[in-house]
Structure formats: C-alpha cells, structure tokens
C-alpha cells in the first residue's frame, strides 16, 4: 500500500480528480434518506463475509458515525421521521424550534450514555490486535469511554469532553461538557491551563459545520486510510467532507470498503460489501464468528495522591486510561485525630504539607471522600489512607487507588 508521503500530496488532499468524481456521482437527496433493512438471513451471511475480511486483513481500520450511538439513546443527524431507529428523526430533519428545545436534554444524554455494543465490540477487536485504528465523526466521547486508546483514535469533529491549551497544547479530559460558549464560532471555555508555568487559555475541541478540521487530524486519518486494506464504515451517511475521504482513500489504495448503514450513502458504489442493517446486529455476528468475547462496559476511575511538581504540596487528581481526567467535583478530607475538616469544591485539589503533618507518635488515617459528577447516580467513594504513607512520598511517587462502579449494586468497588 502507498502511504501519504509528499508535502505536495498532503496540501492537495481535498482536490484530487478521484474525489471530484465521487462528488459528481452522488445519488439524489431523497434516495439518500431512504432506509433499507435487509432480512436477518442476508445480514447474517454478509456479516460472515465481513468477519472473513477482518480475519484476512493486515491493516483493518474503522470509520464511525452517529449510527453507532443511537442504540444508547443519542440521536443521529439524518434519519427521517419514518426511521426504525428508536431515537427517531435525526437533528437535521427536525424543525429549528424543536432542535433548540431538545438540545439540553440531548447534551445530558451524551454525558450519561454508556458505550453501545458496537463500541465495545470495536474495543474487543482492538484488544485482539485485529483493529488498528478508528476515525470517528462523533463528538460523544464514547470510543474513549469504551477503552480505545488515544493514540489509535482520531475524532475528526472533536470530543465534547476535551479542551486544549492554546499556549502549551496540553489536553484536558473532563467528565462534563467542556464547551461553555453560546456563540457558534467562540471556543474559549473561560478556564485556564493549571500548569504553574503556563496558565494559557483553554478552548473546546468541537468542530462545527463550516469550520476547518485541524490539518493534523485530516493527515493522520488519511495516512491510516491509505495504509488500510480494509475500512469498515459503521453508522455514517458518508456525506460530510473531508471526513468521508477516509473510505475513498482506502478504495484508491486498492483496499476493501465495507459499509453498514440503514440509509443509502453516496459511497455505496465503491464498497466491496454493503450491509443495510443496524450496527449492533452486524457486530454481534462478526464477533461471534471471530470468537471474540465482547466485554460489558465498566466505569473505572483512578485516584492519585502525589507531590505537586515544583512544590512541597500534595496534589490529588483523577485519571482514566493514562490521561488526567476531571471527574472529581468535590473532595472532603477528614482528620479525626486533629478534628480537622477540609472541603474542596473545585480543582485543583492541593493539600499543604503542614495540614497532613502531625506531632503524634501514633500513625492515623485520613479519610478522603471523593464526589463525582453523578451521570450514573454514583455515590461518593470513601478512602482511608495512613498519614505516614502520604508524608513518605518522594519525587514522582504516588499513592493510587483504582475504583470500578458496580451498576447492579450502585456502589464503588476498590481494587
């Protein structure tokens, strides 16, 4: 397979004759809105073909759209009012007044949603070494929630939970909607980088229609597409440029393109395999055929206590999948020995050393109560830590506690 190598080629990604050809061969608008659901037997047989393509692939990538999240309650954009999808008509098919009225509720759904079966199936395929990369048009952050690592994911239109420092380029992962601006073209969140030597302005990562996708994202996605011998498109209308160039570049390089979507797409003609189906159904057949076990989603959190760089203070923070993660809304510290109580209701959560120190010869515990966003009605988690364990920390040493939320018992389990 050829890779995207030359500078000239990088700068002209959007203007190739092949892309113009595909643009001119789009189907009629009405046809693209029509849904088709193939019979269970046809879906099963085509899913077996897809599993065979995946098994034989050397560089399998996936391109995902809003259709992989509808089964967990997040509406898509282009489904009509006659759709079989439970979320109903897509955002672009609703009157403006209705869209505005429902927007806040949809935002809440995004934060409380859990990854769909398709999300978890892709995670399982990635863990097995079969899936090499994901390019997603979705901003709901569910690929990251499922466990997909940052380095093998390009979110073309951003992530509602990410913000970025304009000065030092550090990324911040939040457990809440990062965007605060009401104006369409305003992306500053009003928060600042908490690096002591930086303090730069933070901006959300959402790319609205009409705004340019950062070139680095486009290049990364198309480099993967050009290397791929199989690009699986799941739940996308494949109508939005430049994101829809991903399967086109795979086809141009001689790779197979498989499309799973209820509606017709303008790229159906380049597909090696076309399945009119809900994504979850296809992925169940695929994973069963490949004997890949798909795990249930687990909500995992990691709690850290360490020395804040450049200070003698202690910092307390959360992380998920190796990335700092702002999921703590409030932190309470109880010191029974000295009858002290500290309450922190926003980041950063820093503790002065003198608050921890004690003149008592007897060691004692500090109780930390960690409060969360409550997207899943999760209660606070109580953690008791020996005072001496904190005071003995040196350099980059940290105390770490891993937690998993039990959705059945509605409680946290420490690991």
N, C-alpha and C positions, 0 to 999 in steps of 0.2 A: 504493500500500500504506500502511496505517496503521502508525505506529510507537508503541512503548510510551512515552507521554509523561507522563501524570499520576501524581502521587505516590500517589494512592489506588489506581490500577490496579497500580502496582508492588507495593504492600503486600498485594494480594489475588490474586497470580498463581496461587496454588495452590487457589483456591476458586471458580473460575468455573463456571457451570452446564454449559458445554461439557465441561470436564474431568470433572465428576461423571458426565455422560452416557457418556463414553468408558469411565470406570472401571466403570460398571454393565454395559457391553456386552462385557466380556471373555469370551473363549472358555473352554471347560473346560480345566483344568490338563493333562489328558492330550493334548488336541488341540495345545496349545501346544508339547508336547515332540516331536510327530511331525515327521519330516523329509520333505521332498519335493524331488526333483531333477528338474527339467524336462529335456526332450530337448535335445540340442545345437542342433537347428534352432530350437526355441522360444526357447532362451536367446539365440541369435544374433539372431533377429528382435526380441525385446524389448530387447536391448542397442542395436539400431539406433534403436528408439523413444527410449531413454534418451539416446543421443547427440544426437538431434534436439531433445529437451527442453533439453539443456545448451546446444546451439548457439543456441537461441532465447532463452534465459534472460537477464535483465538483472541478477539478483542470485541467483546459484546458491550454496547452502551445502551442507555435508555433515555428517551426524551419524554417528559411527562407534562401533562396539562391538568386543568381543573377537574377533569372527569375522574381522576383517581381519588379525589377527596369528597365527592358527592355522597358516597355511602356512609360518611361520618357526619353528614349534615351541613356541609359547606357548599352553597350553590355554585354552579358554574356560570359561564358568561353567555353562551349562545343557544342553550336548549330552548325550545319553544314551549308554549303553554300546553301543548299536546304530548310532552315528553313522558316517558315511562319512569324517569328518574324521580325519586321521592322528594327531592328538593325543589321540584317544579321548574318554572321558566327561569332561564338564565338572566343575569343582570342586564344585559343589553337588549333583552326582549321585554323588559318591564317599562312602564311609564316613568318619567323622571320623578314625579311625586312619590311613587311607590318605592323607587330605589332609595331616595333620601330617607323615607320613613323607616325602611328596613335596615339601613346601613349600620346603625349602632348595634342592633341585635346580631347581625352577621359578624361584626367585629368581636363580640363576646363569644360567639360560637367558635371562631378561629382560635381564640386563646384556650378554650376549654376542650377543644377537639382532641381526640387521640388518633394516631395513625391508623389508616384503613388496612384491610387485609393486603391490598396491593402494596402499600408502603412497607409492611412487614415482610412480604414476600421478596421484594427487591433487596431489603436488608439481608435476608437469609441467603439470597443468591450472591450478594456481595461477600458475605462471610465465607461462603463456599469457594470463593475465587472465580466464580463464573462471570459476574457482572463487574466491569472495570470502571465504569463512570456513569454519572447521571447528570443530564442537563434538564433543568426544570423551568417552566414558565410560572410556576406557582410561587406565591409570596407567603403562604400559610405556615412555613417552617416545619411541616410535618416530616419531611425527609430527615432533618436533623433530629427531631424527636424520636424517630424510629431507630436511630443509631447509625445512620450513614455518616461516615467521617467527613469533616470539612474538605480535606484535600481532593476528594474524588467527586465533589458536587459543585456545579455551577448553577446558581439561582439567577437566571437571566434578568428577571424583573425585581430582584431584591428579596428581602425577608422582613416581615413586619416586626420581628423581634431583634433585629440587628441595627446598631448605629455605629458610626465611623468617625474617628477623629480627623479633622481636616489638617491638623498640624503634624502629628506623629504617625498617623494612619493606623492606629490601634483600633481593633474592632471590639465592640461590647455586645454580648449576648444578654438580652433581657427576658424575663418571664412575663413581660407585659408588652403592650403595643408601644413601640419606640416612637412612632410618629406622633407629633403634637400639633403641627401646623394645620391651619384650616385652608390657607391659600394653596392652590394646586402646585405652584412652582416653588414653594418655600419648603426647605428640607431641614433647616436648623431646628433642633429639638429643645433648645434652651438649656441643655445640660453641657457640662464641660468634662474634658478628659481628667481623670483623677491621678494621672502620673504627676508626681511632685514637680518635675522639671518641664512639664508641658502645659497643661491647662487649656488646650485648644478647644475650639467649638466642636460639638458633636452634631452630626447630620444623620437622618434616617437613610435607609438604603433602598427605598421604594422607587421604582422607575415607572412613572405614569405613561400612558399612551401619548405619543408625541415627543417624549423625552428620549435622549440618546442613551443606549446601553453603554456602559464603560467598555472601551475597546479591549481591555484585558480580558473581560468576560467573553466577548464575542470570539476573540482569537483562541482562548482556551477551549471553548466549546467546539469550534470548527476544527481545531487541531485534533481533538478527540474523534470528531465525526469523520475526518479524513483517514484516520487510522483504523476505524471500525470496519469489521467485516459483517457486523450485524447491528442495526439500530432499531430498537423496539420503541414505537411511538404509542404511548398509552394515554387515552382520555384527552386528546388535544384536537382541536379543529384544524390545526396546522395552517392557520390563515394569517398569523401575526409575524411580520418581519421585524428584525432579521432573525428571530429565534427559529423560524421554520426552515432556515437554511441548513440546520443540523442534519435532518434526514437526506436532504438534497446532496450534501457533500459526501455522505456515506454512499449514496447511489452513484455519484460521479466517480468515486474511487473503486467502483465495482463491487461494493458490499450489498448485502441484503437489507431491505427495509420492510419491517412488519408493522402494520397499523391496526390498533384495537381501538375502536370508537363507534358509537352508535350512529352518529351522523356521517354523511359523506364528507370527504376532505378534498381540497384541490390537489393533493399529492397522491391520491389513490393510484393514479396511473404509473407511478414509479415504484409502487410496493411489490415485493415478491410474495407477500402474504397479507391478505386483508380480512380482518375478522370484525363483523358487526356484532358487538356484544358489550356487556358491562365488563369492566376491567377485572373486578374481583373474581368473577366466574372463570375467566380465562386463566388468571394466575393460579387459581386453585388446581385446575387441570395440569398446568405446567409444572408446578411444584410437586404434585403427586407423581407425575410421570418421571421427573428427575430424582425422585425420592429425597427431596429437600424439605426438611422439617421447618415449618414457619412458626416462629415463637409468638407468644402473646406479648402485647406491648407492656413494658414495665416502666413505671415512673421512678427514675433513680436520681438521687441528689447526693452530692459530696460536700461535706462541711470541713473547712480548713481553719486552723489557728496557727499563725506563724508570726515571725518578726517582720515588721514593715521595712522594706529596703531603705537604707539611709537614716534609720531612726532606731530608737530603743523601745518603741511602742510595739504592741501586738496588734495584728490585723486579723479580722475574722471575715471570711468571704465564702461564697459558694462556687461550685464548678459543676459542669456536666460534660462528659466526653472529652476531657482535657482542655476545655475552654472555660474561662471565668464566666459565671452565669449569675445574673442578678435575680435570684428567686427569693431572697430573704427580704421581707417587708418590715420586719420588726425583730429586734433582738433584746431579750431580757437576761440580765445576769444577776444571780442571787448568791451572795456571800453570807452564809448563815453564821460563820464564825465571828465576823465583824459586824453583823447586822447591816450589811450594805445591800443596796438595790440599785442597779443601773438599768436605764431604759433607752434604747436607741431606736428611733423610728424612721431612719433613713440611712443610706450609705453615705460615706464609708463607715464601717463598724470598727473603730480603733479603740484599744484599751491602753491606758497609760500603765507603765510597769509598776508604779507605786500603788496603783489600785489593786494589783494582784499580790504584791509582796505582803508578807505577814511576819510579825516578830514572834509568833508562836512556834514552839519546837515541834508541835504536833501538826502533821500534814492534814489538810482538809480539802474537801471538794468544792468546786464552784459549779453551780447549775446554770446551764445555758438553755434558754427556751427560744427555739427558732420558729418564727411565724412565717407563713407562706402566702402566696397570692390567693390561694383558695379557689383556683379554677376547677378543682375536683372536690371541693369541700373538705380538703385535707386539714386535719387539726395541727396544732403546733407540735414540735418534737422536743422532748426534754433530754438533755445530755449532761451527765455529771462527769467532770474532768478534775483529776487531782491537781491542786495548785502547783505542786512541785513539778509536774510534767510540763506545765506551761513555762515556768521560770527556768527550767533546764534547757529550753530550746536555744540553739545557737545557729548563726548564719542563716542558711536556707532550709533548716529543718522545720518540719510542720507536724502538727497533730491532725490526723484525718479521720473522719467518720463517714462511712457510706450508709445511705439510707435507701430503702425501697418501700414504696407505698403499696399496701395491700388493698386493692379496690374492693374486695369482698368484706374484709373486716373494717375498712375505712380507717386504717391506722398505719403508722410507720413501723418498719422493722429495721433495726440497725444490723449492720453486717460486720 
